[in-house]
Amino acid sequence: MDSTARAAGATSPGTGWRRSPAIGFFRALARNLLYRSGALTLYHRLRNRQALTVVTFHRVLRHNDPRWETALSPWTLADDIFDQCLTFFRSHYTIVTLDDVKASVAGARPLPPRCLLITFDDGFADNLDYALPLLRKHGVFATVFVSSDVIGRQERLWTEDLLWAFMAGRVRPCELAQLHALLLGRGEHDPDDPKLIWDIVRRGPELHDEQVQAAFSGLDIDLNRITWPRQMLTRDDLAHLVASGVSIGAHGKTHTALTSSSDVATELSHPRAVLNDIVMAHGQSSVDALSVPHGAYTPGIVDRALAAGYELVFTGDAVLSRLKNGFLVSPLVGRLDVDGRRIAPTGDFLPEVLAASLFIAPQRQSGVALRFVRPARRSRFANMAARCNVP
């Protein structure tokens, strides 16, 4: 399961493991005490001095925005919560730019202690509507990774509308199994197989519109597609972001997982060509950073991305990148998703939850895949803090 499914925290509507309320209460209490006492912050200042933290957002919306109703909750933050996240970041980190990270990996300039890079994935218009004014308010910058095929669209990807409908219980498992067979043609499947929805979400974006429309025509599935306000950034929006100091990176062509793509070469080359045509006229030298869609990659895909001209490849590995005297030693960089359901479950920002998720995240030498690394032995304090975090 890649970072997309992990972030959703669900396999099918209404399912999922539930922790005992008593255990949850005591974990929250301990986490709160560790943070409020300053112990967790001190641990972070010592432990993460030579680490790059990269956080990932997708959408920032207001509750009264028409797009809020069908926004996917694992990847959507209310604007007031995002505002408080930025305050938190400024208190505990030195916020850096994509150019700073590129200079570090090139060996030209070290990153400062406890540095943090803010990123957004996909290319939603609300990044301009709500996130940019708050970034300006705090005097910080961010990087927006864009899938080139969605630029200028009124609606978001149909796969995301399908995922919302499925998570909302509007698509029956039997209908999903039928849709999977029509779209991907892999024979019969168990309707209760939790992998079906994620297989469609990861592989579906590259399918031709005619094939998708034909598959849906025989099924009674209402995706409740929102086309106003506009869902995705336009070329002019991207130019405005660049002129405002936001860096633009690539996020594939179609948003298909590269590990499932039938044309990886085009998924890598097309967004660079399209986005360079936009950003180079407004002050950004080039588009040479890639966020792999769905966080999914292989060493071979990373090699192909670097050969295609990318200098940095951001993944879905939930790790901090360890630095060597302030320098990245590899272009492969992990990222941590900021989940509004965890840091503001009742609408009130919980800084101790964000602190626990970021301060004690695993570290790895940049560029080494997690599956090849023997887990480091944690200190007693780290083990205690981890038990207080939300898994």
C-alpha positions in Angstrom: 0.0 0.0 0.0 1.5 3.4 -1.0 1.2 6.7 0.7 -2.2 7.5 -0.9 -4.0 4.6 0.7 -2.1 5.1 4.0 -3.1 8.7 4.2 -6.8 7.9 3.5 -6.8 5.7 6.6 -9.6 3.6 5.2 -10.1 0.6 3.0 -13.8 0.8 2.4 -16.7 2.8 3.8 -17.3 2.2 7.5 -14.3 -0.1 8.1 -11.2 0.5 10.1 -9.6 -0.5 13.4 -10.7 1.5 16.4 -8.5 2.1 19.4 -9.9 1.7 22.9 -11.2 5.2 24.2 -9.2 4.7 27.4 -5.9 4.1 25.5 -6.6 7.0 23.2 -7.2 9.3 26.2 -4.0 8.4 28.0 -1.9 8.6 24.8 -3.4 12.1 24.1 -2.7 13.1 27.7 0.9 11.9 27.6 1.5 13.5 24.2 0.1 16.8 25.5 2.3 16.7 28.6 5.4 16.0 26.6 4.7 18.9 24.3 3.5 21.4 26.8 6.5 20.7 29.1 8.9 21.5 26.3 10.4 18.0 26.4 9.3 17.1 22.9 10.5 20.4 21.5 13.9 19.9 23.2 14.1 16.4 21.7 13.3 17.8 18.3 15.9 20.6 18.6 18.6 18.1 19.4 17.6 15.2 17.2 16.6 17.0 14.0 19.3 19.6 13.8 20.8 17.8 10.8 17.6 16.8 9.1 15.4 18.2 6.3 11.6 17.9 7.0 9.3 18.1 4.0 5.6 18.5 4.7 2.9 17.8 2.1 -0.4 19.5 1.7 -3.0 19.1 -1.1 -6.0 21.4 -0.5 -6.7 24.4 1.7 -10.4 25.5 1.7 -12.9 27.4 3.8 -15.9 25.5 5.1 -18.3 27.7 3.1 -16.5 27.1 -0.2 -18.7 24.9 -2.5 -15.7 22.7 -3.1 -15.5 21.7 0.6 -18.4 19.3 0.5 -16.8 16.9 -1.9 -13.1 17.5 -0.9 -11.3 14.4 0.2 -10.9 14.8 4.0 -7.5 13.1 4.3 -5.9 15.7 2.0 -7.9 18.8 2.8 -7.2 21.4 5.6 -9.5 24.3 6.6 -7.8 27.6 6.0 -7.6 28.5 9.7 -5.9 25.2 10.5 -3.4 25.8 7.7 -2.8 29.3 9.2 -1.9 27.7 12.6 0.3 25.1 10.9 2.4 27.9 9.4 2.7 29.6 12.9 3.8 26.2 14.3 6.4 25.7 11.5 7.9 29.2 12.0 8.2 28.5 15.7 10.1 25.2 15.4 11.8 25.3 12.0 13.7 27.4 9.5 11.5 27.3 6.5 13.5 26.9 3.2 12.7 27.1 -0.5 13.0 24.6 -3.2 16.1 26.5 -4.5 17.7 26.1 -1.1 17.2 22.3 -1.3 18.5 22.2 -4.8 21.6 24.2 -3.8 22.2 21.7 -1.0 22.0 18.6 -3.1 24.3 20.3 -5.6 26.8 21.0 -2.9 26.6 24.7 -3.4 25.1 25.8 -0.1 24.2 24.0 3.1 20.7 24.0 4.6 20.2 25.6 8.0 19.6 23.5 11.1 16.1 22.1 11.6 15.0 23.1 8.1 11.5 22.5 6.6 10.1 22.7 3.1 6.4 23.2 2.5 4.9 21.4 -0.6 1.6 21.0 -2.2 0.6 18.2 -4.7 -1.8 18.0 -7.6 -2.4 21.6 -8.7 -5.7 22.6 -7.0 -6.9 26.2 -7.6 -7.5 26.7 -3.8 -3.7 26.7 -3.4 -3.9 30.1 -5.0 -7.2 31.1 -3.5 -6.5 30.3 0.2 -3.0 29.0 0.7 -1.1 31.8 -1.0 -2.5 34.7 1.1 -1.6 32.8 4.2 1.9 32.0 3.0 2.3 35.8 2.3 0.9 36.6 5.7 3.7 34.5 7.4 6.4 35.6 4.9 7.1 32.0 3.8 7.3 30.2 0.5 6.1 26.8 -0.8 6.4 24.5 -3.8 3.4 23.4 -5.8 3.7 20.1 -7.8 1.3 20.0 -10.7 0.1 17.2 -13.0 0.2 18.8 -16.5 -3.0 17.3 -17.8 -5.2 18.9 -15.2 -4.0 22.5 -15.8 -7.1 24.7 -16.5 -9.7 22.1 -15.8 -13.0 23.1 -14.2 -13.4 19.7 -12.6 -10.8 17.5 -10.7 -9.8 14.1 -11.9 -12.7 11.7 -12.2 -10.8 9.2 -10.1 -10.8 11.6 -7.2 -14.6 12.1 -7.6 -15.0 8.4 -7.6 -12.9 8.0 -4.5 -15.0 10.7 -2.7 -18.2 8.9 -3.8 -16.8 5.6 -2.6 -15.7 6.9 0.8 -19.0 8.6 1.2 -20.8 5.3 0.7 -22.4 6.4 -2.6 -20.8 3.6 -4.6 -21.7 0.0 -3.7 -18.9 -2.6 -3.6 -20.6 -4.6 -6.4 -20.7 -1.5 -8.6 -17.0 -0.8 -7.9 -16.1 -4.3 -8.9 -18.1 -4.0 -12.2 -16.4 -0.7 -12.9 -13.0 -2.1 -12.2 -13.6 -5.0 -14.6 -14.9 -2.6 -17.3 -12.0 -0.2 -17.0 -9.0 -2.5 -16.3 -10.3 -5.8 -17.6 -8.8 -8.2 -15.0 -11.6 -10.6 -14.7 -13.8 -11.1 -11.6 -13.0 -9.6 -8.2 -14.3 -9.9 -4.8 -16.5 -6.8 -4.3 -15.2 -6.4 -0.8 -11.6 -6.4 -1.9 -10.2 -3.1 -0.5 -7.6 -2.9 -3.2 -10.1 -2.3 -6.0 -10.7 1.4 -5.4 -6.9 2.1 -5.0 -6.2 0.1 -8.2 -8.6 2.4 -10.1 -7.3 5.6 -8.4 -3.7 4.8 -9.3 -4.2 3.4 -12.8 -7.3 5.2 -13.9 -6.0 8.7 -14.8 -4.2 7.6 -17.9 -7.3 5.9 -19.4 -8.9 7.6 -22.4 -12.1 9.6 -21.7 -14.1 7.5 -24.2 -13.2 4.3 -22.3 -14.1 5.9 -19.0 -17.4 7.3 -20.2 -18.4 3.9 -21.8 -17.7 2.1 -18.5 -19.8 4.6 -16.5 -22.7 4.6 -19.0 -23.9 1.2 -17.9 -23.7 1.9 -14.2 -25.8 4.1 -11.9 -22.9 6.0 -10.2 -23.3 9.6 -9.4 -19.9 11.3 -8.9 -21.4 14.6 -8.0 -18.8 16.5 -9.9 -18.1 20.1 -8.9 -17.1 22.5 -11.7 -17.6 25.8 -9.9 -15.5 27.3 -8.5 -12.8 26.0 -10.8 -11.1 23.0 -9.2 -7.7 23.2 -10.9 -5.0 25.9 -11.4 -4.9 27.6 -14.8 -1.7 28.7 -16.7 -2.3 32.3 -15.5 -2.7 31.0 -11.9 0.6 29.2 -12.2 2.3 32.4 -13.5 0.8 34.3 -10.6 2.2 31.8 -8.1 5.6 32.0 -9.6 5.6 35.8 -9.6 4.6 35.5 -5.9 7.7 33.4 -5.0 6.1 30.0 -5.2 8.2 27.3 -6.9 6.5 24.9 -9.4 7.4 21.3 -9.8 6.1 18.3 -11.8 3.7 15.7 -10.6 3.4 13.5 -13.7 1.3 14.1 -16.7 -1.9 12.3 -15.9 -1.5 11.6 -12.1 -1.2 7.9 -12.8 1.2 6.1 -10.4 4.4 5.8 -12.2 4.7 2.2 -11.1 1.5 1.5 -12.9 2.0 3.7 -16.0 2.0 2.4 -19.5 4.2 5.3 -20.6 6.6 6.5 -17.9 8.7 8.4 -20.4 5.8 10.7 -21.3 4.8 11.0 -17.6 8.2 12.4 -16.9 8.8 14.6 -20.0 5.4 16.1 -20.7 5.0 18.1 -17.4 8.5 19.5 -17.7 7.8 20.8 -21.2 4.4 22.2 -20.3 5.4 23.8 -17.0 8.7 25.2 -18.3 6.8 27.0 -21.0 4.8 28.7 -18.2 7.2 29.4 -15.4 10.4 30.4 -17.3 8.7 33.6 -18.5 7.9 34.6 -14.9 11.2 34.1 -13.1 11.7 30.4 -12.4 14.7 29.0 -14.2 13.3 25.6 -14.9 11.1 22.8 -13.6 13.5 20.2 -12.3 11.8 18.8 -9.2 9.4 15.8 -9.4 6.9 14.6 -6.8 6.0 11.1 -7.8 2.2 10.6 -8.0 0.7 8.6 -5.1 4.2 8.5 -3.6 5.0 5.3 -5.6 8.4 4.7 -7.2 11.1 2.2 -7.9 14.8 2.7 -8.1 14.5 2.4 -11.9 11.9 5.1 -12.0 14.2 7.4 -10.0 17.0 6.7 -12.4 14.8 7.6 -15.3 13.6 10.8 -13.7 17.2 11.9 -13.0 18.1 11.1 -16.6 15.1 13.1 -17.8 16.5 16.2 -16.1 15.0 16.2 -12.7 17.4 17.2 -9.9 15.2 16.2 -7.0 12.6 13.4 -6.6 10.1 13.7 -3.8 8.5 10.4 -2.7 5.7 9.3 -0.3 8.1 7.8 2.2 7.2 9.2 5.5 10.7 10.0 6.6 13.0 12.9 7.3 16.1 13.3 5.2 19.3 13.2 7.2 21.9 15.8 6.2 25.6 15.7 6.2 26.9 19.1 7.5 23.8 20.7 6.0 24.0 19.0 2.6 21.7 16.4 1.1 23.7 13.5 -0.2 21.1 12.2 -2.6 18.2 13.7 -4.7 15.6 11.2 -3.3 13.6 13.0 -0.5 10.8 11.7 1.7 7.8 13.7 2.8 5.3 13.8 5.6 1.6 14.3 5.0 -0.2 16.8 7.2 -3.6 15.2 7.9 -6.3 17.6 9.2 -8.3 14.7 10.7 -5.5 14.1 13.1 -4.2 17.6 13.9 -7.8 19.1 14.2 -10.2 16.3 14.7 -12.9 18.5 16.2 -11.9 21.7 14.4 -9.4 22.9 17.0 -5.7 22.8 16.1 -3.7 20.4 18.3 0.0 21.4 18.0 1.1 18.5 20.1 -0.3 16.0 17.5 1.6 17.8 14.7 4.7 17.9 16.8 4.6 14.2 17.6 4.1 13.3 14.0 7.0 15.5 12.7 9.5 15.6 15.5 9.9 11.8 15.9 9.4 10.7 12.3 12.0 8.2 11.2 15.2 9.6 9.6 17.1 8.0 6.8 20.1 8.9 4.8 18.7 10.7 1.8 18.4 8.4 -1.2 18.2 5.1 0.6 14.9 3.3 0.2 13.2 2.4 3.4 13.0 -1.3 2.6 16.8 -1.5 2.4 17.4 0.1 5.8 17.6 -1.7 9.1 15.5 0.3 11.5 17.7 2.4 13.9 17.4 1.6 17.5 15.3 4.3 19.2 16.1 6.0 22.5 13.9 5.4 25.5 12.4 8.9 25.1 11.7 8.4 21.4 9.9 5.1 22.2 7.8 6.9 24.8 7.0 9.8 22.4 6.1 7.4 19.6 3.6 5.6 21.8 1.9 8.9 22.4 1.5 9.6 18.7 -1.4 8.8 16.5 -0.5 5.9 14.2 
